[in-house]
Amino acid sequence: MSAGPCAEHHGDPGACAALSRDPGASPERTRLAWRRTGLSAAAVVLLIVRPAFVPGAGPAEWLAAAAAMAAWAGIVAVSLHRARDLRTRFPGPVPRSVRACALLVTALAVLGGWVVML
């Protein structure tokens, strides 16, 4: 068995039937890391949403809360998708899900900074 994709499936390493899977703890650790990402994003979102529930909260706080909850839902969806892919396919070098999660986490950081400045 080869350690990487065969020449026929170089563009899609997950499609290669001759590809040996890592039987160790590496895939499990990666799935757990994606789960921790979703949980830590939930904590950040709770902090961003908190000002929307104080008396006298305006539209800015509500919009920030809605955007933070949408970003969190996106992070959780991407995390679940990536964890499922890790169970069934050999991970590619830098999949779109990693880029999408990085964008969503950056959006949460910007929202968090904006809420602090309110």
Beta strands, then each sheet from edge to edge (+ up, - down):
end
